[in-house]
Amino acid sequence: MNNGWAGFLDEIFFGEPAFLVRVLIIGILGYAALVIIVRLSGKRTLSSMNAFDFIVNVAIGSVLASTIVSRDVSLAEGVIALGILVGLQYLVSWSSVRSETVQKAVKSEPRIIFRDGEFMKETMKRERIAESEIRQALRSEGIGSLESVAVIVLETNGNFSVIKKSDDMNTLVDVAGHRR
């Protein structure tokens, strides 16, 4: 290989040495800033209780990654963006605990998708859930028979909750479609 190819390959695999140092420094400082921001905002910041929380977590990761690897984003800009996302998530979750209107705007309702041996076909269609996904969730829970299941709930975070027939059903009071 001639020096031209070697230089080309060095650029592809290693980039500019100054930029590598920048990535190292910004990566460490950005990570430290994120840890501090998350610690100040509380445990809820990194939870995935609902789709809103998940979206914020993805956005936080995207901002941190952009700050680390983009030459166009300074550390200060990245930290401010992280602070804004975490601050808004804090504000929305704080408000949703205090206001049912806000809660309904940002959170979906849990829904029953299987009850008493029957798939709730309309609910499953509306929520875009296939029977095979429900069976997979049961297998993941170590349940081999639909007959042993009283109810399966699609939770607000997209997870399935499985309640066996022998279990008490008082946790279903806030689930759409639950017979009271």
C-alpha positions as CSV (number, residue, x, y, z in Angstrom):
1,M,0.0,0.0,0.0
2,N,1.2,3.5,-0.7
3,N,1.1,6.4,1.7
4,G,-2.1,7.7,0.1
5,W,-4.0,4.6,1.1
6,A,-2.5,4.5,4.5
7,G,-3.5,8.1,5.1
8,F,-7.0,7.3,3.8
9,L,-7.4,4.3,6.0
10,D,-6.0,6.2,9.1
11,E,-8.7,8.8,8.4
12,I,-11.5,6.2,8.1
13,F,-10.5,4.2,11.2
14,F,-9.0,6.9,13.5
15,G,-10.1,10.3,12.2
16,E,-8.2,13.4,13.3
17,P,-6.3,13.0,16.6
18,A,-7.6,16.3,17.9
19,F,-11.2,15.2,17.3
20,L,-10.5,11.9,19.1
21,V,-9.3,13.9,22.1
22,R,-12.5,16.1,21.9
23,V,-14.7,12.9,21.9
24,L,-12.9,11.6,24.9
25,I,-13.2,14.8,26.9
26,I,-16.7,15.6,25.9
27,G,-17.8,12.0,26.4
28,I,-16.5,12.0,30.0
29,L,-17.9,15.5,30.9
30,G,-21.2,14.9,29.1
31,Y,-21.7,11.6,31.0
32,A,-20.8,13.3,34.3
33,A,-23.3,16.1,33.5
34,L,-26.0,13.6,32.7
35,V,-25.4,11.7,35.9
36,I,-25.7,14.9,37.9
37,I,-28.8,16.0,36.1
38,V,-30.5,12.7,36.6
39,R,-29.6,12.5,40.3
40,L,-31.0,16.0,40.8
41,S,-34.2,15.2,39.0
42,G,-35.0,11.9,40.7
43,K,-35.5,8.2,39.9
44,R,-38.6,8.9,37.7
45,T,-36.4,10.6,35.0
46,L,-35.1,7.3,33.7
47,S,-38.2,5.2,34.3
48,S,-40.2,3.7,31.4
49,M,-43.6,3.8,33.0
50,N,-45.3,4.9,29.8
51,A,-44.6,5.8,26.2
52,F,-43.8,9.5,27.2
53,D,-41.0,8.4,29.5
54,F,-39.6,6.1,26.8
55,I,-39.5,8.9,24.3
56,V,-37.7,11.2,26.7
57,N,-35.1,8.5,27.4
58,V,-34.5,8.0,23.7
59,A,-34.2,11.8,23.2
60,I,-31.7,12.0,26.1
61,G,-29.6,9.3,24.6
62,S,-29.7,11.0,21.2
63,V,-28.7,14.4,22.7
64,L,-25.8,12.9,24.6
65,A,-24.6,11.0,21.5
66,S,-24.8,14.1,19.3
67,T,-23.0,16.2,21.9
68,I,-20.2,13.6,22.0
69,V,-19.6,12.9,18.3
70,S,-20.8,16.0,16.5
71,R,-18.3,18.7,15.9
72,D,-21.2,21.2,15.6
73,V,-22.5,20.7,19.2
74,S,-20.6,22.2,22.1
75,L,-20.6,20.7,25.6
76,A,-22.6,23.6,26.9
77,E,-25.2,23.2,24.2
78,G,-25.5,19.5,24.9
79,V,-25.8,20.0,28.7
80,I,-28.4,22.7,28.2
81,A,-30.4,20.4,25.9
82,L,-30.2,17.6,28.4
83,G,-31.3,19.9,31.2
84,I,-34.3,21.1,29.1
85,L,-35.4,17.5,28.3
86,V,-35.0,16.3,31.9
87,G,-36.7,19.5,33.2
88,L,-39.6,19.1,30.9
89,Q,-40.0,15.5,31.8
90,Y,-39.9,16.4,35.4
91,L,-42.5,19.1,34.9
92,V,-44.9,16.8,32.9
93,S,-44.6,13.9,35.4
94,W,-45.0,16.3,38.3
95,S,-48.1,17.8,36.7
96,S,-49.6,14.4,35.7
97,V,-49.5,13.3,39.3
98,R,-51.4,16.4,40.3
99,S,-53.8,16.8,37.4
100,E,-56.0,14.1,35.9
101,T,-56.3,16.2,32.7
102,V,-52.5,16.3,32.2
103,Q,-52.3,12.6,33.1
104,K,-54.8,11.7,30.4
105,A,-53.0,13.8,27.9
106,V,-49.6,12.1,28.3
107,K,-50.5,8.6,29.4
108,S,-52.5,5.9,27.8
109,E,-54.9,3.7,29.7
110,P,-54.0,0.0,30.4
111,R,-56.3,-2.3,28.4
112,I,-57.4,-5.8,28.9
113,I,-56.5,-7.9,25.8
114,F,-57.4,-11.4,27.1
115,R,-60.0,-12.4,29.6
116,D,-61.6,-15.7,30.7
117,G,-60.1,-17.7,27.8
118,E,-61.0,-15.1,25.1
119,F,-58.9,-12.7,23.2
120,M,-60.3,-9.2,23.1
121,K,-60.0,-9.0,19.3
122,E,-61.2,-5.4,18.9
123,T,-59.0,-4.1,21.6
124,M,-56.0,-6.1,20.2
125,K,-56.7,-4.7,16.7
126,R,-56.9,-1.1,18.1
127,E,-53.7,-1.6,20.0
128,R,-52.0,-3.5,17.1
129,I,-51.3,-6.6,19.2
130,A,-51.2,-10.1,17.6
131,E,-52.2,-13.3,19.4
132,S,-48.6,-14.6,18.9
133,E,-47.2,-11.7,20.9
134,I,-49.6,-12.5,23.8
135,R,-48.5,-16.2,23.7
136,Q,-44.9,-15.1,23.7
137,A,-45.5,-12.9,26.8
138,L,-47.0,-15.9,28.5
139,R,-44.1,-18.1,27.7
140,S,-41.7,-15.4,29.0
141,E,-43.7,-15.5,32.3
142,G,-43.3,-19.3,32.4
143,I,-47.0,-19.9,31.7
144,G,-47.7,-22.8,29.4
145,S,-51.5,-22.6,29.2
146,L,-54.0,-19.9,28.4
147,E,-56.5,-21.8,30.6
148,S,-54.5,-20.9,33.7
149,V,-54.8,-17.1,32.9
150,A,-57.7,-14.9,34.0
151,V,-56.6,-11.7,32.4
152,I,-53.8,-10.2,30.4
153,V,-53.4,-6.4,30.5
154,L,-51.5,-4.3,28.0
155,E,-49.9,-1.7,30.3
156,T,-49.3,2.0,29.5
157,N,-45.6,1.2,28.9
158,G,-46.4,-1.5,26.3
159,N,-45.6,-4.4,28.6
160,F,-48.0,-7.3,29.3
161,S,-49.2,-8.1,32.8
162,V,-50.5,-11.6,33.3
163,I,-52.9,-12.4,36.1
164,K,-53.5,-16.1,36.8
165,K,-56.9,-17.4,37.7
166,S,-55.9,-18.1,41.2
167,D,-54.8,-14.5,41.8
168,D,-56.8,-11.8,43.5
169,M,-58.0,-9.4,40.8
170,N,-58.1,-6.1,42.8
171,T,-55.2,-4.6,40.9
172,L,-57.5,-4.2,37.8
173,V,-59.6,-1.3,39.2
174,D,-58.0,1.3,36.9
175,V,-57.8,-0.9,33.7
176,A,-60.1,-0.1,30.8
177,G,-62.6,-2.9,30.2
178,H,-62.4,-4.3,33.7
179,R,-65.7,-5.5,35.1
180,R,-66.2,-4.0,38.5
